[in-house]
Every structure is written in structure tokens, then in C-alpha cells.
Amino acid sequence: MVCFQKVKKFCTCEKIRFNPVFKSSKPFLIASRMQVASLEKIEEKLKKYEESIGLEFHPFCIGWYNDRVSGNFILDYPKDTLAFCVISTPRFFEKSFLPFVKNHEFSMNDPFDQCMISNYQNIKEDFDATIDVIHDFELHSNRRPKILTQTAGHVSGAAFYYQRKDVVDENSRWNGKKVFGVSNHPKYGGWFGFRGALIFKNHSASFLEYKEPEDLLSNEKKIELLEKFNFSWQDWTFRDVANESGERYSDLQKQYFRCKPSERKELLNDFFLEKS
């Protein structure tokens, strides 16, 4: 889902009526309208990927992300640069990945990563603007992730990043225990995947208004989500704690992601052999 509510809510005459840089508000108003029109064109182009292959794109300003992370994870772009957090929905596996695998030779250890590289290349070619891609699997030389996708997901509104601090009286419940955070999609619950970010280097989104993503879970549901993710993540039940759509990964998709990376090619080969 391409989500531009932040754009449309903020870009009103009331919000941009006065800019002290100009003697008149008119230049700023015209510039903002041009920026919104540009974003709407981007939205239209990205929509086709949502419909055809099951990706979602959620806009955010680089500054929103950088304000939430430590220095090691800062993205080196101006704070107003437009970016999109990208996620794959349950439909992506059958709509994009399996057709890709059927028609391409594997050149990477993980064919899924190869599929995402191909999709992002298609997206980049669809735009005149210069776009940087940061994949969810990319690491720096010291093995540090190039982007914290859960943070990008939270500030963009794609998925709420629940942590122990979001639970009432969390210390008495988990005193001394390490509790990792987990992201929850408002529609798919845990049945989705972060696939990195698109950075539109030449687009300013200075007029976007940050809005904290809506917290949809009760305290009891937050506890259930965090405990299932931390203490029984292998059974994947955390994914269903707040799955509003009822959509889940197919059986083959579950098998694929449960496999060791070294076993995934064999699984896919067996699948297509059975289909032939």
C-alpha cells in the first residue's frame, strides 16, 4: 500500500500559508504544490508494483529515521530527503518470487535476494530521478546492517515497532530478561517482510508531517506478541497475534523461509520438478 496520508494531510494552505524566508507566501506555496505533484507521480508509478507483485511502499523523511538511530546507523542524506520503506506482503512470494525463479538461473546464495535486486532494478529504470537502494540484507564491512528496517518501518507507518517499553509495568514482568522488539503490520500482523528502502536523492519531502504510527494493540496483546516472538518464535504464532486480514504465507513459502539458505535451491527445484 502506497501511503501518502502524511502528504495530503500536511499540504494545506493553513499549514504553508507563511514562510518567513519570503516576503510573500506565494513562492513557498507554489514550490510545495510542485513537490506534492511530483510525489503523486511517484505514488502512481509505485502502485503498479503493489498490484502486480505484492510490494508496499511507505514514505518517510530521512531525518525521521536518523533521529531514532545511533550514529553508526545514520543514513548520509539531507534530513528532508524522501525515502520509502518497502515491505513484501504474503502475496509477493507467488506473484513475484516463484515466476522469477522459474525464469532465471540462480547466481546468489539466496534466490529471494536475487529476486529483490531484480525488482528494484526495474523500479529504478521506471523513474527518471536518481534512486539509491538499501537492501534489508546489506551489511557494512564490519557486518553491521546498512539500515535498521524495523525503525524505518515504524517512522514510515508501515508497521509499529513494539518494544518492552511499550508494555505497562514491563520491569516486573520481565525483570532481568532480554526482550527483543518486534514489528506488527496493521493488516497482516507478522506475515510480511521488510525489504529495505528506496532513497529518492533528488526529492525533498520537507513538507511531510511526522505522525507517530497508531498503536492498535492492547497491553495484553503487546505482552502476547513480545513473549511469543522472544520465547517461541520458531512456531511463528507471533505472526497471528494481530493478523487483521487473515492472509498468511502459503505452505511452500513457510517451508522456504524455514529452510537453511543452503537448502532453499533444492526445495525450489523439487517444487518445479513436481509441477512439470
C-alpha positions as CSV (number, residue, x, y, z in Angstrom):
1,M,0.0,0.0,0.0
2,V,1.5,3.3,-1.0
3,C,0.7,5.5,1.9
4,F,0.5,9.3,1.3
5,Q,-1.9,10.4,4.0
6,K,1.0,12.3,5.6
7,V,1.4,14.3,2.4
8,K,-2.2,15.1,1.9
9,K,-2.9,16.0,5.5
10,F,0.0,18.4,5.7
11,C,-0.1,20.1,2.4
12,T,-3.0,22.6,3.1
13,C,-3.0,26.3,2.8
14,E,-3.3,26.6,6.6
15,K,0.0,24.6,7.0
16,I,2.1,26.5,4.4
17,R,0.5,29.9,4.5
18,F,3.5,31.7,5.9
19,N,7.2,31.2,5.3
20,P,9.5,33.9,6.9
21,V,12.1,33.3,4.2
22,F,9.9,35.0,1.7
23,K,8.1,38.4,1.8
24,S,5.2,36.6,0.3
25,S,3.9,33.1,1.0
26,K,3.3,32.5,-2.7
27,P,6.7,31.2,-3.8
28,F,6.7,28.6,-0.9
29,L,3.1,27.6,-1.7
30,I,3.9,27.1,-5.4
31,A,7.0,25.1,-4.6
32,S,5.1,22.9,-2.2
33,R,2.4,22.2,-4.7
34,M,5.0,21.2,-7.2
35,Q,6.6,18.9,-4.7
36,V,3.2,17.3,-3.9
37,A,2.5,16.8,-7.6
38,S,5.9,15.1,-8.0
39,L,5.2,12.8,-5.1
40,E,1.8,11.9,-6.6
41,K,3.5,10.9,-9.8
42,I,5.9,8.7,-7.8
43,E,2.8,7.2,-6.0
44,E,1.1,6.3,-9.3
45,K,4.2,4.5,-10.6
46,L,4.7,2.6,-7.3
47,K,1.1,1.5,-7.2
48,K,1.5,-0.9,-10.1
49,Y,4.2,-2.8,-8.2
50,E,1.8,-3.1,-5.3
51,E,-0.9,-4.5,-7.5
52,S,1.3,-6.7,-9.8
53,I,3.8,-8.2,-7.4
54,G,2.6,-7.5,-3.8
55,L,5.1,-4.9,-2.5
56,E,4.1,-2.0,-0.3
57,F,5.8,1.4,-0.2
58,H,5.6,3.7,2.8
59,P,7.1,7.3,2.6
60,F,9.3,8.9,5.2
61,C,11.9,11.7,5.6
62,I,15.4,10.6,6.2
63,G,15.6,12.8,9.2
64,W,12.8,10.9,10.9
65,Y,14.8,7.8,10.7
66,N,18.1,9.4,11.7
67,D,16.6,11.0,14.8
68,R,15.8,7.5,16.1
69,V,19.1,5.7,15.5
70,S,22.6,5.9,16.9
71,G,25.4,7.4,15.0
72,N,26.6,4.1,13.5
73,F,23.3,3.8,11.6
74,I,22.8,7.3,10.4
75,L,21.9,7.5,6.7
76,D,24.1,10.0,4.9
77,Y,21.5,12.2,3.2
78,P,19.9,15.6,3.9
79,K,17.2,15.2,6.6
80,D,14.4,16.2,4.2
81,T,15.3,13.6,1.6
82,L,12.3,11.4,0.5
83,A,12.6,7.7,1.2
84,F,10.3,4.7,1.1
85,C,10.3,1.7,3.4
86,V,9.4,-1.3,1.3
87,I,7.7,-4.5,2.6
88,S,6.6,-7.7,0.9
89,T,3.1,-8.9,1.6
90,P,2.1,-12.6,1.7
91,R,1.2,-12.4,-2.0
92,F,4.7,-11.5,-3.1
93,F,6.1,-15.0,-2.9
94,E,3.6,-16.4,-5.5
95,K,3.2,-13.2,-7.6
96,S,6.8,-12.3,-8.0
97,F,9.3,-14.7,-6.5
98,L,8.2,-18.0,-8.0
99,P,7.8,-16.6,-11.5
100,F,11.3,-15.1,-11.1
101,V,12.8,-18.3,-10.0
102,K,11.2,-20.2,-12.8
103,N,12.7,-18.0,-15.5
104,H,16.1,-17.2,-14.1
105,E,19.3,-19.0,-13.2
106,F,20.4,-18.6,-9.6
107,S,23.5,-16.5,-9.2
108,M,23.3,-15.8,-5.5
109,N,23.2,-18.0,-2.4
110,D,19.6,-16.8,-1.7
111,P,17.4,-16.6,-4.8
112,F,15.0,-14.4,-2.8
113,D,17.6,-11.7,-2.5
114,Q,18.3,-12.0,-6.2
115,C,14.6,-11.5,-6.9
116,M,14.5,-8.3,-4.9
117,I,17.6,-7.0,-6.7
118,S,15.8,-7.6,-10.0
119,N,12.6,-5.9,-8.8
120,Y,14.5,-2.8,-7.5
121,Q,16.4,-2.6,-10.8
122,N,13.0,-2.5,-12.6
123,I,11.8,0.2,-10.3
124,K,14.9,2.3,-10.8
125,E,14.5,2.1,-14.5
126,D,10.9,3.3,-14.2
127,F,12.0,6.7,-12.7
128,D,14.0,9.5,-14.2
129,A,15.2,10.5,-10.7
130,T,18.3,9.0,-9.2
131,I,17.3,6.4,-6.6
132,D,19.5,4.7,-4.1
133,V,18.5,1.3,-2.9
134,I,19.4,-0.1,0.5
135,H,18.5,-3.8,0.8
136,D,17.5,-5.4,4.0
137,F,20.3,-7.9,3.7
138,E,23.1,-5.4,3.0
139,L,25.9,-5.2,5.6
140,H,28.9,-2.9,6.1
141,S,32.3,-4.5,6.1
142,N,32.1,-4.9,9.9
143,R,28.8,-6.9,9.5
144,R,26.7,-4.0,10.7
145,P,23.3,-3.7,8.9
146,K,23.2,-0.7,6.5
147,I,19.7,0.1,7.6
148,L,17.6,-0.8,10.7
149,T,14.4,-1.8,8.8
150,Q,12.2,-2.0,11.9
151,T,13.0,1.6,12.7
152,A,12.3,2.6,9.1
153,G,9.1,0.7,9.2
154,H,8.0,2.4,12.4
155,V,8.7,6.0,11.3
156,S,7.1,5.4,7.9
157,G,4.0,4.0,9.5
158,A,4.4,0.6,7.7
159,A,4.5,-1.4,10.9
160,F,4.5,-0.5,14.6
161,Y,7.8,-1.5,16.3
162,Y,6.8,-2.8,19.7
163,Q,9.4,-2.9,22.4
164,R,9.3,-3.7,26.1
165,K,9.0,0.0,26.9
166,D,5.5,-0.1,25.2
167,V,4.2,-2.5,27.9
168,V,2.8,-1.3,31.2
169,D,4.9,-2.4,34.2
170,E,7.3,-4.3,31.9
171,N,10.1,-4.4,34.5
172,S,8.1,-6.5,37.0
173,R,7.1,-8.9,34.2
174,W,10.5,-9.4,32.5
175,N,12.9,-8.4,35.2
176,G,16.4,-9.4,34.1
177,K,15.3,-10.9,30.8
178,K,16.4,-9.8,27.4
179,V,13.3,-8.9,25.4
180,F,13.7,-8.0,21.7
181,G,11.3,-5.8,19.8
182,V,9.1,-7.0,17.0
183,S,7.2,-5.2,14.3
184,N,3.5,-5.6,13.6
185,H,1.7,-4.7,10.4
186,P,-1.8,-3.1,10.9
187,K,-3.3,-5.5,8.3
188,Y,-1.0,-8.6,8.1
189,G,0.3,-8.8,11.7
190,G,3.6,-10.7,11.4
191,W,3.0,-12.1,7.9
192,F,5.2,-9.7,6.0
193,G,8.9,-8.9,5.4
194,F,11.0,-5.8,5.4
195,R,12.8,-5.4,2.1
196,G,14.9,-2.3,2.7
197,A,14.4,1.2,1.4
198,L,14.3,3.4,-1.7
199,I,16.0,6.8,-1.4
200,F,14.9,9.4,-3.9
201,K,18.0,11.6,-3.6
202,N,16.7,14.5,-5.7
203,H,13.3,14.8,-4.0
204,S,12.8,16.9,-0.9
205,A,9.9,16.0,1.4
206,S,10.3,18.8,3.8
207,F,6.5,19.4,3.9
208,L,5.8,15.9,5.2
209,E,4.4,15.9,8.7
210,Y,5.7,13.2,11.0
211,K,2.9,11.3,12.7
212,E,3.5,8.6,15.2
213,P,2.1,5.3,13.9
214,E,-1.2,4.3,15.5
215,D,-0.8,1.8,18.4
216,L,-3.5,-0.7,17.7
217,L,-2.8,-3.3,20.4
218,S,-4.0,-3.6,24.0
219,N,-1.4,-4.1,26.7
220,E,-2.3,-7.8,26.9
221,K,-1.8,-8.2,23.1
222,K,1.6,-6.4,23.3
223,I,2.7,-8.9,26.0
224,E,1.4,-11.8,24.0
225,L,3.2,-10.6,20.8
226,L,6.5,-9.9,22.6
227,E,6.5,-13.2,24.5
228,K,5.7,-15.3,21.5
229,F,8.3,-13.6,19.4
230,N,11.0,-13.8,22.1
231,F,10.3,-17.2,23.7
232,S,8.7,-19.3,21.0
233,W,9.5,-17.6,17.7
234,Q,10.2,-20.9,16.0
235,D,6.4,-21.8,15.8
236,W,5.6,-18.5,14.1
237,T,2.5,-18.0,16.3
238,F,3.6,-14.4,17.0
239,R,2.6,-13.6,13.4
240,D,-1.0,-14.3,14.1
241,V,-1.4,-12.2,17.3
242,A,-2.8,-9.3,15.4
243,N,-3.4,-10.5,11.8
244,E,-6.5,-8.5,10.8
245,S,-6.6,-9.7,7.1
246,G,-6.3,-13.4,7.8
247,E,-3.7,-13.6,5.0
248,R,-0.7,-15.8,5.7
249,Y,2.2,-17.3,3.9
250,S,1.5,-20.3,1.7
251,D,2.8,-23.7,2.9
252,L,5.6,-23.5,0.3
253,Q,6.5,-20.0,1.4
254,K,6.7,-21.2,5.1
255,Q,8.9,-24.1,4.0
256,Y,11.2,-21.8,2.1
257,F,11.8,-19.4,4.9
258,R,12.2,-22.2,7.5
259,C,14.9,-23.9,5.3
260,K,18.5,-23.1,5.8
261,P,19.7,-20.9,2.9
262,S,21.9,-23.7,1.6
263,E,18.8,-25.9,1.2
264,R,16.4,-23.4,-0.4
265,K,17.5,-24.1,-4.0
266,E,16.9,-27.8,-3.6
267,L,13.4,-27.1,-2.2
268,L,12.6,-24.9,-5.2
269,N,14.0,-27.4,-7.7
270,D,11.8,-30.1,-6.2
271,F,8.7,-27.9,-6.3
272,F,9.2,-27.1,-10.0
273,L,10.0,-30.7,-10.8
274,E,6.7,-31.8,-9.3
275,K,4.9,-29.1,-11.3
276,S,6.4,-30.2,-14.6
